[in-house]
Every structure is written in C-alpha cells, then in structure tokens.
Amino acid sequence: MMAKTNSMTAEDILALADHIILPDDDAFKELAKQHKLNDEQAWALTRTVTNAVEKVKRHAEKRYDAPDIDIALDRAQTILSLLNELRTQISNGRKTLQHIQTPENLGLLGSMLSFQALNELNPKIKFELDVSDFVADQARLNLPNGVIDVERYFAQHKQMFDLENRPDILIFIVDKMRAQFESYLTERGQKKLGAPSNWVRDTILFDLACDARSILGTRPTSSVEGSFDRLCISVFGAIGYEPVNQHSAVVRMLKKYRDEVKFWNANE
C-alpha cells in the first residue's frame, strides 16, 4: 500500500523518504511502455528518477547526525548576516572592485561559473559556442574529450565575461549563498505556524520537470492529465508514493521554479 501525504509532519516526511523505493528494471520498462518512450527517453527517465530518489534518501540520512536545532538556526543566522553585509559592501564598492584584481587572478571567477549561471546573470548572452566544433577539434587532433577538456575549451569566454562583469558575478555568488540560508530559516519559522513543505514530493517533481524535454520530448505544463501530469502520477506510483493534491503541487512547483525549468528545457 502506498503512503499518502495529507497533513504530514516533518517526521512523517522523513519517514516517507526512508520508505520510497527505487523501481527495478522491469518497473522502468513498464513506465517507458506506458508513456511510449523511445530508448533515449527511457534512459533519461531512469537517470532522473534514480538520481532524485538517491538525493532524497541521502538528505534524509543527514538527520541521524544533525546538531541541535538551536545551534543550526544560530549558525544559519550568523552566516546570513555576514553575507548580507558582504553584499552591501560589494554593491557600494562596484567601481573599486573593478580594480581589485591581480594579473594571476584575471578571469578566475568566470572560470568557476557554469553556463547556466552565466545565462542567469545575462539571459541575452551569446557566446556563439558550438559543442560540435569542440568534438570535431578533439577528433581531428586525436585529443581526449572529457569534461575537463570541455571546460578548457570554453574557459576563455567565461574569463572575458568575468573581466567585464566582476561586481555582478560577486553579487550573484553571494545571493546564491544567501538564498540557501534564507530559505532554511524561513522554512524553520513556517514549521511553527503550519505544515512543513513536502520536500520529498517537491524534489522529485522538480527533477522530472527539469528533464521533461529529455523524457517526454516537450516542456512540462500544468495541464490536468497532460503528459507531464500523467508522468508524475506514474512515477510516484512506481516509487511507492501516493501524494495528496499532486496536481496542485505541480502547478506551484512550475510557477516557483519557472526560470530553472525553462533553462533546462530550452531548445538551445
């Protein structure tokens, strides 16, 4: 019998994380058949669900060596306060920061950013990068083509972006860090006022949404009984989980993480 999630407590959600299962090969084949997936789409579904279940279980396991909640809250608030002050200093010193760079450090922050991060910093950015050119060059020169080689191939574009946008990059990194601690403190505060968020359900929904194009061939939509809605229902069934008001959760997730989902389902 599948677990349901009506008025669940934080402890209920942790228990849910412990009891969801990873579908076996036959179950994944049945999912692929049910949604008429080709081999590549079936592989994408297996990868996404496997990773999502593993993330949920690993996060739940952290509770066994978690510090006292008051210690964690105090640490989170201290770090957030420092990050807020750091952001203020960076914002106030934009012009100065352009000159606080040593020759050996030029472009360093750019090299640390993913292309997703660069796209968030500037959605209109165009590097004119073509992975097929990289593959052709590696094959022509009989060179390896691992992920580090990909980084080296495109490093200069990131470095040049850094040289022109250092203050924006610093603020972007700080804001990403602030968001981690802000959401943690907000969630802890909300737990005193009402039901906690069902992070098990939301983690799986988010991962399925980000990989929807690879799995279904289309972007995810919030249509009732649409292809994405039906995929979520069947995946939850396969992992032994029957969420209450699943469609409402899909609608909220697609709205909350609109930009992230759009990025991972882009054509380019």
Salt bridges, closest charged atoms under 4 A:
ASP18 OD2 - ARG63 NH2 2.34
GLU54 OE2 - ARG58 NE 2.60
GLU120 OE1 - LYS176 NZ 2.76
ASP137 OD1 - ARG140 NH2 3.33
ASP149 OD1 - ARG152 NH1 3.29
GLU151 OE1 - LYS158 NZ 3.28
ASP162 OD1 - ARG166 NE 2.68
ASP168 OD1 - ARG94 NH1 2.90
ASP175 OD1 - ARG87 NE 2.61
ASP175 OD1 - ARG178 NH1 2.78
GLU182 OE2 - ARG178 NH2 3.37
GLU187 OE2 - LYS191 NZ 3.77
ASP202 OD1 - ARG201 NE 2.90
ASP207 OD2 - LYS55 NZ 2.86
ASP211 OD2 - ARG47 NH2 3.51
ASP229 OD1 - HIS247 ND1 3.35
GLU242 OE2 - LYS4 NZ 3.77
ASP259 OD1 - ARG258 NE 3.90
GLU268 OE1 - LYS126 NZ 3.30
